[in-house]
């Protein structure tokens, strides 16, 4: 951590004032008894200084770090929320239709108000563990290319956000989505891909899809805890639930 000039000057001033007051006390109270008392308190103060340093560095600093981490977590959640509002939800919906095995775990991916953290853990595990078989013929690659091209600058802007350095998983997601955008962008014709090239694209789509789905589930958990009204809308527009409908029926 860089020490600034004003900090050095302040430290020097405080040390000078402390020394001046001790000298003044020594001169104003020449009695040996008073001077002995002064030395006794000085030694006691120095002894307590070590305990004070311990309290500040171990306990108070830990509380401050915990507060800073919580503030950073809130900022990250805001960035993730903006991502899904801007493009993430629509992108997940377009990729989910290409997963021919999604029906095997759909029941585990529809959150309810009664869900607990363990339910979200189970949902993430179920989505991660299921064999996501990507069928490019079920996915409109032209529409996907158009969406990703329109949002590419937005994704790159998010990658420049220093706050995301603390969120490795979301950074991996942004890189995977940006890479998929670039792969589609450099292919002028997506209607007649060679088999090896189609297999390559499947891998890129699957990578982005799996990371996106896991982050979506975590995002829903955050909404349920902090923003129930946003959680309600997110569930009613859940791209992993084919029966989701935005209209409130109950």
C-alpha positions as CSV (number, residue, x, y, z in Angstrom):
1,X,0.0,0.0,0.0
2,X,1.4,3.4,-1.0
3,X,2.2,5.8,1.8
4,X,1.2,9.4,0.8
5,X,3.1,12.5,1.7
6,X,0.4,13.9,3.9
7,X,0.3,10.7,6.0
8,X,4.1,11.0,6.7
9,X,3.7,14.6,7.6
10,X,0.8,13.8,9.9
11,X,2.7,11.0,11.6
12,X,5.7,13.3,12.1
13,X,3.5,16.0,13.6
14,X,1.8,13.6,16.0
15,X,5.1,12.2,17.2
16,X,6.5,15.7,17.7
17,X,3.4,16.8,19.7
18,X,3.6,13.7,21.9
19,X,7.3,14.2,22.6
20,X,6.7,17.9,23.4
21,X,4.0,17.2,25.9
22,X,6.1,14.5,27.6
23,X,9.0,16.9,27.9
24,X,6.7,19.7,29.2
25,X,5.4,17.3,31.9
26,X,8.9,16.3,32.9
27,X,9.9,19.9,33.3
28,X,6.7,21.1,35.0
29,X,6.7,18.4,37.6
30,X,10.3,18.0,38.8
31,X,9.4,15.8,41.8
32,X,11.0,12.4,41.6
33,X,7.8,10.8,42.7
34,X,5.8,12.5,40.0
35,X,8.5,11.6,37.4
36,X,8.5,8.0,38.5
37,X,4.7,8.0,38.2
38,X,5.0,9.5,34.7
39,X,7.5,6.8,33.7
40,X,5.2,4.1,35.1
41,X,2.2,5.3,33.1
42,X,4.4,5.7,30.0
43,X,5.5,2.1,30.3
44,X,1.9,1.0,30.8
45,X,0.7,3.0,27.8
46,X,3.4,1.4,25.6
47,X,2.5,-2.1,26.9
48,X,-1.2,-1.4,26.0
49,X,-0.2,-0.2,22.6
50,X,0.6,-3.8,21.5
51,X,-2.9,-4.9,22.6
52,X,-4.4,-1.9,20.8
53,X,-2.6,-2.8,17.6
54,X,-3.9,-6.4,18.0
55,X,-7.5,-5.2,18.4
56,X,-7.3,-2.9,15.5
57,X,-5.6,-5.2,13.0
58,X,-7.3,-8.5,13.9
59,X,-10.9,-7.5,15.0
60,X,-11.7,-4.1,13.8
61,X,-9.9,-4.6,10.5
62,X,-11.8,-7.9,10.0
63,X,-15.1,-6.1,10.5
64,X,-14.1,-3.5,8.0
65,X,-13.0,-6.1,5.4
66,X,-16.3,-7.9,5.9
67,X,-18.2,-4.7,5.3
68,X,-16.1,-4.0,2.2
69,X,-16.8,-7.5,0.8
70,X,-20.5,-7.0,1.4
71,X,-20.5,-3.7,-0.5
72,X,-18.5,-5.3,-3.3
73,X,-21.0,-8.2,-3.4
74,X,-23.9,-5.8,-3.7
75,X,-22.1,-4.0,-6.6
76,X,-21.5,-7.3,-8.3
77,X,-25.1,-8.3,-8.0
78,X,-26.1,-5.0,-9.6
79,X,-23.8,-5.7,-12.5
80,X,-25.1,-9.2,-12.9
81,X,-28.7,-8.0,-12.7
82,X,-28.0,-5.4,-15.4
83,X,-26.5,-8.1,-17.6
84,X,-29.5,-10.3,-17.4
85,X,-31.9,-7.4,-18.0
86,X,-29.9,-6.2,-21.0
87,X,-29.1,-9.5,-22.7
88,X,-28.5,-12.5,-20.4
89,X,-32.1,-13.6,-20.1
90,X,-32.8,-13.4,-23.8
91,X,-29.5,-15.1,-24.6
92,X,-30.2,-18.0,-22.2
93,X,-33.6,-18.5,-23.8
94,X,-32.1,-18.8,-27.3
95,X,-29.5,-21.3,-26.1
96,X,-31.9,-23.3,-24.0
97,X,-34.0,-24.3,-27.1
98,X,-30.9,-26.1,-28.5
99,X,-30.5,-28.3,-25.4
100,X,-32.2,-31.5,-26.3
101,X,-31.7,-33.0,-22.8
102,X,-33.0,-30.0,-20.9
103,X,-36.4,-31.7,-20.3
104,X,-34.6,-34.2,-17.9
105,X,-33.9,-31.4,-15.4
106,X,-36.6,-28.8,-16.1
107,X,-38.4,-29.7,-12.9
108,X,-35.3,-28.8,-10.9
109,X,-34.9,-25.4,-12.5
110,X,-38.2,-23.8,-11.7
111,X,-37.7,-21.9,-8.3
112,X,-40.6,-21.4,-5.9
113,X,-41.0,-18.8,-3.1
114,X,-40.5,-21.7,-0.6
115,X,-37.0,-22.5,-2.0
116,X,-34.1,-22.4,0.5
117,X,-30.4,-22.0,-0.3
118,X,-30.0,-25.8,-0.4
119,X,-32.6,-25.9,-3.2
120,X,-30.6,-23.5,-5.3
121,X,-27.5,-25.6,-4.6
122,X,-29.3,-28.6,-5.9
123,X,-30.6,-26.7,-8.9
124,X,-27.1,-25.6,-9.9
125,X,-25.7,-29.1,-9.4
126,X,-28.5,-30.6,-11.5
127,X,-28.0,-28.1,-14.3
128,X,-24.2,-28.6,-14.2
129,X,-24.4,-32.4,-14.1
130,X,-27.0,-33.0,-16.8
131,X,-25.7,-33.8,-20.3
132,X,-26.4,-30.6,-22.2
133,X,-26.6,-31.9,-25.8
134,X,-26.6,-28.9,-28.1
135,X,-28.5,-29.3,-31.4
136,X,-27.6,-26.4,-33.6
137,X,-30.6,-27.2,-35.9
138,X,-32.9,-26.2,-33.1
139,X,-31.2,-22.9,-32.6
140,X,-31.6,-20.0,-35.0
141,X,-27.9,-19.2,-35.4
142,X,-28.6,-16.1,-37.5
143,X,-30.8,-14.6,-34.7
144,X,-28.2,-15.6,-32.1
145,X,-25.5,-13.9,-34.2
146,X,-27.5,-10.7,-34.5
147,X,-28.2,-10.6,-30.7
148,X,-24.6,-11.2,-29.8
149,X,-23.3,-8.7,-32.3
150,X,-25.6,-6.0,-31.0
151,X,-24.5,-6.6,-27.4
152,X,-20.8,-7.4,-28.0
153,X,-19.6,-3.9,-27.0
154,X,-21.7,-4.1,-23.8
155,X,-20.1,-7.5,-22.9
156,X,-16.6,-6.0,-23.5
157,X,-17.5,-3.0,-21.4
158,X,-18.5,-5.3,-18.5
159,X,-15.2,-7.1,-18.8
160,X,-13.5,-3.7,-18.1
161,X,-15.3,-3.4,-14.8
162,X,-12.7,-3.7,-12.0
163,X,-15.4,-5.0,-9.7
164,X,-15.6,-8.2,-11.7
165,X,-12.1,-9.2,-10.7
166,X,-13.7,-10.5,-7.5
167,X,-16.3,-12.6,-9.5
168,X,-14.2,-15.1,-11.5
169,X,-17.2,-17.2,-12.5
170,X,-19.1,-14.3,-14.0
171,X,-15.9,-13.1,-15.8
172,X,-15.6,-16.6,-17.3
173,X,-19.2,-16.3,-18.5
174,X,-18.6,-13.0,-20.2
175,X,-15.5,-14.3,-21.9
176,X,-17.4,-17.4,-23.1
177,X,-20.3,-15.3,-24.5
178,X,-17.9,-12.8,-26.1
179,X,-15.9,-15.6,-27.7
180,X,-19.2,-17.1,-29.1
181,X,-20.1,-13.7,-30.5
182,X,-16.8,-13.6,-32.3
183,X,-17.0,-17.1,-33.7
184,X,-20.4,-16.4,-35.2
185,X,-19.4,-12.9,-36.4
186,X,-16.6,-14.2,-38.6
187,X,-18.8,-16.8,-40.3
188,X,-20.8,-15.1,-43.1
189,X,-22.9,-18.2,-43.8
190,X,-24.3,-20.2,-40.9
191,X,-26.8,-22.3,-42.8
192,X,-24.4,-24.9,-44.3
193,X,-21.6,-25.5,-41.9
194,X,-19.1,-28.4,-42.4
195,X,-19.5,-31.1,-39.8
196,X,-16.2,-30.4,-38.0
197,X,-17.0,-26.6,-37.9
198,X,-20.5,-27.3,-36.5
199,X,-19.0,-29.5,-33.8
200,X,-16.6,-26.7,-32.9
201,X,-19.5,-24.2,-32.6
202,X,-21.5,-26.7,-30.5
203,X,-18.6,-26.7,-28.0
204,X,-18.6,-22.9,-27.8
205,X,-22.4,-22.7,-27.5
206,X,-22.4,-25.4,-24.7
207,X,-19.7,-23.6,-22.8
208,X,-21.6,-20.3,-22.8
209,X,-24.9,-22.0,-22.1
210,X,-23.8,-24.0,-19.0
211,X,-22.0,-21.0,-17.5
212,X,-25.0,-18.8,-18.2
213,X,-27.5,-21.2,-16.7
214,X,-25.6,-21.6,-13.5
215,X,-25.3,-17.8,-13.1
216,X,-29.0,-17.4,-13.8
217,X,-29.9,-19.7,-11.0
218,X,-27.6,-17.8,-8.6
219,X,-29.2,-14.6,-9.8
220,X,-32.6,-15.9,-9.0
221,X,-31.5,-16.7,-5.5
222,X,-30.2,-13.2,-5.0
223,X,-33.5,-11.8,-6.2
224,X,-35.6,-14.0,-3.9
225,X,-33.6,-12.8,-0.9
226,X,-33.3,-9.1,-1.7
227,X,-35.9,-8.2,-4.3
228,X,-39.0,-10.4,-4.1
229,X,-41.0,-8.3,-6.7
230,X,-38.2,-8.8,-9.2
231,X,-38.0,-12.4,-8.4
232,X,-41.7,-12.9,-9.2
233,X,-41.1,-11.4,-12.7
234,X,-37.9,-13.4,-13.3
235,X,-39.8,-16.7,-12.4
236,X,-42.6,-15.8,-14.8
237,X,-40.2,-15.2,-17.6
238,X,-37.8,-18.1,-16.7
239,X,-36.1,-19.0,-20.0
240,X,-35.5,-22.6,-18.7
241,X,-39.2,-23.1,-18.0
242,X,-41.3,-23.7,-21.2
243,X,-44.5,-23.2,-19.2
244,X,-43.5,-19.9,-17.8
245,X,-46.0,-17.1,-18.6
246,X,-45.7,-13.4,-17.7
247,X,-49.4,-13.1,-16.9
248,X,-50.2,-13.5,-13.2
249,X,-52.9,-16.2,-13.0
250,X,-53.0,-16.8,-9.2
